[in-house]
Structures are given as structure tokens and as C-alpha cells.
Amino acid sequence: MADFDDLLAANQTYAETFDTGGFDGVAHAGVAIVTCMDSRIEPLAMLGLSLGDAKIFRNPGGRVTPQAMEALVLGVHLLNVKRILIVPHTRCAVASNTEAELRAKLAESAGQDASWLHLHVVDDQVRALAEDVAKVRSHPFVPEDVKVGGFIYDVDTGLLNQKV
């Protein structure tokens, strides 16, 4: 169990000053963000938001997967979401490698065949972003008054660039 001792100690320190118990869990700024799992992205900070302001869904590439769409629909109808940002980023592994390249890297790391894995690489980020925005805008459970935008986050400058 010692594998997590450092994290549990940090959590203990965090809990000592924790003051948001009982929070209602809605998105107080009315924002939902779909972005990549990349650790260089701080979704709340990059938008000037704070704890409780937004619903955040992260996955490789920041794509609108069925699971992300489920989160967005729940956010829109139950959690005060009025604006949705879809935010992939520069220098993303799934957008700068082919599926074969990623499979080879995984096979080397894992020491086993990875040829059967489907990794959802993105060969054109702007096109994929436009498709994801259209997917959200056209979903029957996303009302027309919900604003949906597509942005690319630059991991080297911290800036968002709206593409859609």
C-alpha cells in the first residue's frame, strides 16, 4: 500500500484546509470543457475559472467520444451548462503520430503486440475539431441556445485559438 503514500500525504494536507464541502456540483459559470488528458493543460486556469465553475471531460486528443457526449448532455440538462468548449492542443501525441507509430511505441513499452488496439489518432486536428463541434451542435439533446465552440490550446504559449 506504500505505492500511494506520497499522494495520500498530499491529500491529507489538502483536506486540512478543504472548505468546499457541501458544494452543489453545478457548473456555476455555465461552462463545459472537453479537452485532452495532457498534463500541460489546466482547464480552469486557462479560462480564468475556479473550482465549481465548469464541468470538465478529458480524454486522449480531447475528442467528443460517446462518453464525452453523455457528459455534455447531462451537463446541459442537469448541471447548468450553457457554453461548451472543445479544446484539443498543439503537440498532441494522438495528432502528431500515426496509429502505426503509436502502436509501435506501445508494443515496445509493453513488450507485447499492440497491433489490435484502435487508438483514435487525429490526422487533421482542425477537421476533427469541426466534426466534433458539429456533432455536439446537432445532438438532439443539446438545445440551439447552448453555445459550442472549437479551440486549439497552444501548450507553448497558453493561448486558445478559436477555430470553429
C-alpha positions in Angstrom: 0.0 0.0 0.0 3.0 2.3 0.2 2.8 3.0 -3.5 0.4 5.9 -2.9 1.8 7.2 0.4 3.1 10.5 -1.1 -0.3 11.2 -2.7 -2.2 10.3 0.4 0.0 12.6 2.5 -0.6 15.4 0.0 -4.3 14.7 0.2 -4.2 14.9 4.0 -2.6 18.4 3.7 -5.2 19.4 1.1 -8.1 18.2 3.4 -6.8 20.3 6.3 -7.9 23.5 4.5 -10.7 22.0 2.4 -13.6 24.3 2.6 -15.9 23.4 -0.3 -17.8 20.5 1.3 -21.5 20.6 0.5 -21.0 22.2 -2.8 -23.9 21.7 -5.2 -21.9 20.4 -8.1 -23.4 22.5 -10.9 -21.3 24.5 -13.3 -21.5 28.0 -11.8 -20.0 29.7 -14.9 -22.2 27.6 -17.1 -19.2 26.1 -18.9 -18.3 22.6 -20.0 -14.9 21.7 -21.5 -13.9 18.7 -23.5 -10.1 18.6 -23.6 -7.1 16.2 -23.7 -5.7 14.3 -20.8 -2.4 16.0 -21.4 -0.9 17.2 -18.1 0.2 20.5 -19.7 -3.4 21.7 -19.8 -5.0 23.3 -16.7 -8.6 23.7 -18.0 -9.9 26.0 -15.3 -6.8 28.2 -15.1 -6.6 28.7 -18.8 -10.0 30.3 -18.8 -9.8 32.2 -15.6 -12.3 29.9 -13.9 -12.3 28.4 -10.4 -13.4 25.3 -8.7 -17.1 24.7 -9.3 -17.3 26.9 -12.4 -17.1 24.2 -15.1 -17.6 20.6 -16.0 -14.5 19.0 -17.5 -14.2 15.9 -19.6 -10.7 14.7 -20.6 -9.6 12.0 -23.0 -6.7 11.4 -25.4 -7.0 14.0 -28.1 -9.8 16.0 -26.5 -12.4 14.3 -28.8 -16.1 14.2 -28.4 -16.5 10.5 -27.9 -19.8 8.8 -26.9 -18.7 9.2 -23.2 -17.9 12.9 -23.7 -21.3 13.4 -25.4 -23.0 11.7 -22.5 -21.3 14.1 -20.1 -22.2 17.1 -22.2 -25.9 16.1 -22.4 -26.0 15.6 -18.6 -24.2 18.9 -18.1 -26.6 20.8 -20.3 -29.8 19.4 -18.8 -28.8 18.8 -15.2 -25.7 20.9 -14.3 -26.2 24.4 -15.7 -24.0 24.1 -18.8 -24.8 26.9 -21.3 -21.4 27.1 -23.2 -19.3 24.1 -24.4 -15.7 24.4 -25.4 -14.0 21.6 -27.3 -10.2 22.0 -26.8 -7.6 19.8 -28.3 -4.0 21.1 -28.2 -0.7 21.6 -30.1 1.9 18.9 -30.0 -0.6 16.2 -29.0 0.6 12.6 -29.3 -2.6 11.4 -30.9 -2.4 14.2 -33.5 1.3 14.0 -34.3 1.7 10.3 -34.7 0.1 7.7 -37.0 -1.8 4.9 -35.4 1.1 2.5 -36.5 3.6 4.7 -34.8 1.7 4.8 -31.6 1.1 1.1 -31.7 4.8 0.5 -32.2 5.6 2.7 -29.2 3.1 0.9 -27.1 4.4 -2.5 -28.2 7.9 -1.5 -27.3 6.9 -0.1 -23.9 4.6 -3.0 -23.0 6.7 -5.8 -24.6 3.7 -7.2 -26.4 1.8 -7.0 -29.6 -0.4 -3.8 -29.9 -1.5 -4.2 -33.5 -5.1 -4.9 -32.4 -5.5 -1.6 -30.5 -7.6 1.1 -32.0 -6.1 4.4 -30.8 -8.3 7.1 -32.5 -5.4 9.1 -33.9 -6.2 12.5 -35.4 -4.7 13.2 -38.8 -6.2 16.7 -39.2 -7.0 18.5 -35.9 -9.0 21.4 -37.4 -11.1 19.0 -39.4 -11.7 16.7 -36.4 -12.5 19.7 -34.3 -15.1 20.9 -36.8 -16.6 17.5 -36.9 -16.8 17.4 -33.1 -18.4 20.8 -32.8 -21.0 19.8 -35.5 -21.6 16.6 -33.6 -22.4 18.5 -30.4 -24.4 21.2 -32.1 -26.6 18.7 -33.9 -27.2 16.4 -31.0 -31.0 16.2 -30.2 -30.3 16.7 -26.5 -28.2 19.9 -27.0 -30.6 22.8 -27.4 -29.8 25.5 -30.0 -29.3 28.2 -27.3 -26.2 26.3 -26.0 -23.1 27.9 -27.4 -20.5 25.4 -28.8 -17.0 26.4 -29.8 -13.9 24.7 -31.0 -10.5 25.9 -29.9 -6.9 24.7 -30.1 -4.8 25.3 -27.0 -1.1 26.1 -27.6 0.9 24.3 -24.9 3.9 26.6 -25.5 2.1 29.9 -25.2 -1.0 29.1 -23.1 -3.2 30.8 -25.7 -6.5 29.5 -27.1 -7.2 29.9 -30.8 -10.8 29.6 -31.8 -11.1 27.5 -35.0 -14.9 26.8 -35.0 
